[in-house]
Amino acid sequence: MTETPTTTTTSAPVFPPGRYGRRREPRRRRPWLVAGLALVTLVVGSLVAVRLYKNYGDPAYDAQVVTFHDISDGGLTLVFRVSIPEGGQATCVLRARSRDGAEVGHQEILVRDQPGEGTTTVTQQLVTSAKPFVGEVLRCVPAK
């Protein structure tokens, strides 16, 4: 019985010159690059969150459309309910859209809290430039 000695080498394999393309050295790691990208992502995410909060407002100023009626070529009557903190005021943005989705009317109104109630019901005539199909409350924010 004969044994064949084995040798273990820890060096990289040697390839014939000119074959398999050029070998590259391992790249250096750049931890500051990863940290910088993470910081930029965090800042952009924060800006988006602030913008969305400003657009969609404080949940204390929640508005819901009750109904819209008296639809004519020149406008509609919009009835909506707004939750306003006691003693507060809200600026609400109303919109009317036509059947194809185009905005045909837009209005901002000031709504004051009615004492003793958690919500205030508002009836507002919204003037439009064409026949509306739907009336909406886009948002209500604290009055300035």
ZAFI-424606 format. One line per field, with one value per residue (C-alpha): residue in three letters; x, y, z; residue number from 0. Coordinates in steps of 0.001 Angstrom, whole numbers, plus 524288, in hexadecimal, padded with zeros to 5 digits. Layout:
<nodes>
type	(ALA_...) .
px	(X_...) .
py	(Y_...) .
pz	(Z_...) .
seq	(NUM_...) .
</nodes>
This chain:
<nodes>
type	(MET_THR_GLU_THR_PRO_THR_THR_THR_THR_THR_SER_ALA_PRO_VAL_PHE_PRO_PRO_GLY_ARG_TYR_GLY_ARG_ARG_ARG_GLU_PRO_ARG_ARG_ARG_ARG_PRO_TRP_LEU_VAL_ALA_GLY_LEU_ALA_LEU_VAL_THR_LEU_VAL_VAL_GLY_SER_LEU_VAL_ALA_VAL_ARG_LEU_TYR_LYS_ASN_TYR_GLY_ASP_PRO_ALA_TYR_ASP_ALA_GLN_VAL_VAL_THR_PHE_HIS_ASP_ILE_SER_ASP_GLY_GLY_LEU_THR_LEU_VAL_PHE_ARG_VAL_SER_ILE_PRO_GLU_GLY_GLY_GLN_ALA_THR_CYS_VAL_LEU_ARG_ALA_ARG_SER_ARG_ASP_GLY_ALA_GLU_VAL_GLY_HIS_GLN_GLU_ILE_LEU_VAL_ARG_ASP_GLN_PRO_GLY_GLU_GLY_THR_THR_THR_VAL_THR_GLN_GLN_LEU_VAL_THR_SER_ALA_LYS_PRO_PHE_VAL_GLY_GLU_VAL_LEU_ARG_CYS_VAL_PRO_ALA_LYS) .
px	(80000_80590_80186_80203_8059E_7FCB3_800D6_7F7BC_7FACE_7F427_7F7F0_7EE60_7EDA5_7F6BF_7F05B_7F764_7FACD_7F169_7E606_7D9C2_7DB69_7E285_7E1FB_7DE06_7E29E_7D819_7D192_7D2EC_7C6BA_7C175_7B927_7B7A7_7B0CC_7A68C_7A4C6_7A346_79905_7919E_791D9_78CE1_781F4_77E24_77DC9_775B7_76C42_76A94_767BD_75D87_75729_75669_750B9_74654_742BB_74118_738BF_72FCC_72FBC_72D14_72327_71C9B_717BF_7111A_706D0_6FC79_6F30C_6E505_6DE9F_6DEBD_6D270_6CC92_6D5DA_6D4AC_6DD45_6E25F_6E4DB_6E065_6DD43_6E6CB_6E35A_6EEB0_6F245_6FF09_70523_70B31_71128_708CE_70A42_71245_71112_71446_716FE_710A3_71378_707C3_70828_6FE4C_701CA_6FB00_6F795_704C0_70C1B_7100B_70F55_7045B_7036B_70C89_70A2E_7104B_7075B_70925_7017C_6FFB1_6FCDE_6EEDC_6EEEA_6EB02_6EC96_6F7FF_6F4F0_6F021_6E719_6E8F6_6E08F_6E7F2_6E425_6EF99_6EFEF_6F547_6F98E_6F284_6E895_6EE1E_6ECDB_6F233_6F570_700D6_707B2_71628_71B1F_718BD_7242B_7252D_72201_72D52) .
py	(80000_80CE6_81A22_82623_8324B_83DE0_84BC6_856BC_863DA_87010_87887_87C84_8741E_877BA_8797B_879A2_8877E_88DE4_88516_887D8_8967A_89F0E_89BC7_8A6CB_8A99F_8A8F9_8B630_8BDFD_8BF1B_8CCC4_8CD41_8DBFE_8DA55_8D135_8DA69_8E609_8DF26_8DB39_8E959_8EE85_8E467_8E859_8F6DC_8F4AA_8EBC8_8F612_900AC_8F813_8F531_903AE_906F1_8FC59_900F5_90EE3_90A4F_90139_90893_90606_8FB35_90494_90C08_900B3_903D3_8FAF2_8FE0C_8FBB3_8FE8D_90774_90BDE_916AD_9132C_91CB8_921C2_92C76_9255F_91C62_91CBB_91508_91089_90B95_90916_90D95_9097A_915A5_916B5_91EDE_92D60_92B19_92EC9_92756_92B0A_92112_91F64_91B40_91632_9129B_909AC_906E2_8F953_8F7FB_8FB5A_90938_9133B_91CDA_923B7_92693_92E54_9308A_933A3_9369C_92DD4_93149_9275F_92708_92779_91B01_911FE_909A5_90B92_916E2_914D8_91E8D_9210C_9284D_92C6D_92961_930F4_92979_92C98_920B0_916A2_90F6F_900F7_8FFF1_90904_9062D_90B7C_90A55_90DD9_915BB_91BA4_924A7_932A3_93C2B) .
pz	(80000_7FBBE_8006E_7F81A_7FFA1_7FD84_7FE4D_8015C_7FBEF_800A1_7F511_7EA7E_7DE58_7D331_7C5F2_7B8EA_7B4B3_7AB20_7AEBA_7B6AF_7B654_7BFE4_7CE54_7D739_7E4B5_7EF29_7F102_7FD5F_80586_8074D_81398_81291_8057E_80B59_816EE_80DBC_80586_811CB_81689_80977_80981_81754_813EE_8078A_80EED_81982_80F76_808EA_81615_81988_80C39_80D64_81B14_81613_80A97_811FB_81EB8_82CD1_82F84_8390F_82D07_82624_81BC0_815D9_80AD5_80F0E_801FE_7F62B_7EF3D_7E6BD_7DBC9_7D078_7C57A_7CE7A_7DB3D_7E619_7F48E_7FCF7_80AB3_812EE_8210D_82742_83436_83A25_847C1_850EF_84E7C_84236_833FF_827B4_819B1_810B8_80239_7FA04_7EC1F_7E1A1_7D664_7C993_7C4B3_7BDD1_7CA6A_7C6F8_7D1E4_7CEE6_7DC0B_7E766_7F3D7_8014E_80CB2_81B1E_82463_832C7_83D6D_8422F_85113_8580C_84C67_84819_839B6_83194_825EF_81AD1_80ECB_8041E_7F65D_7ED50_7E071_7D4C2_7C6E7_7C114_7C57B_7D154_7D3C6_7E1A5_7ECFA_7F63E_8022F_7FF24_80CAC_818D4_82028_82BF8_8281C_82887) .
seq	(0_1_2_3_4_5_6_7_8_9_10_11_12_13_14_15_16_17_18_19_20_21_22_23_24_25_26_27_28_29_30_31_32_33_34_35_36_37_38_39_40_41_42_43_44_45_46_47_48_49_50_51_52_53_54_55_56_57_58_59_60_61_62_63_64_65_66_67_68_69_70_71_72_73_74_75_76_77_78_79_80_81_82_83_84_85_86_87_88_89_90_91_92_93_94_95_96_97_98_99_100_101_102_103_104_105_106_107_108_109_110_111_112_113_114_115_116_117_118_119_120_121_122_123_124_125_126_127_128_129_130_131_132_133_134_135_136_137_138_139_140_141_142_143) .
</nodes>
